[in-house]
């Protein structure tokens, strides 16, 4: 009897997809775990470089807004290498996080609009 219960419990567990960071691949993504880590590191590094470059060109609003926005999007997008794009969107649109996602996206859009308005007002 215990063998039957253990076998059914283990078969149920095996049918569920893995939920860890570097577990199974999602859909079209067939990168190895090492390739995923390299992609994450490269994307995060590029995002941080863009953010630091935006601080250098702080006086020029359009360049600042574009570099800062692109750097933040790269930094957030880097986690898609670890968990996959579908899981990333599911987590961002989770009822607990949907407000933070909306505020972030709104701030990015407002920053870009303000940079465009300030640059057109100066010239």
Secondary structure as GFF3:
##gff-version 3
##sequence-region A 1 123
A	DSSP	alpha_helix	2	15	.	.	.	ID=ss1
A	DSSP	alpha_helix	33	56	.	.	.	ID=ss2
A	DSSP	alpha_helix	61	77	.	.	.	ID=ss3
A	DSSP	alpha_helix	80	83	.	.	.	ID=ss4
A	DSSP	alpha_helix	85	92	.	.	.	ID=ss5
A	DSSP	alpha_helix	98	122	.	.	.	ID=ss6
###
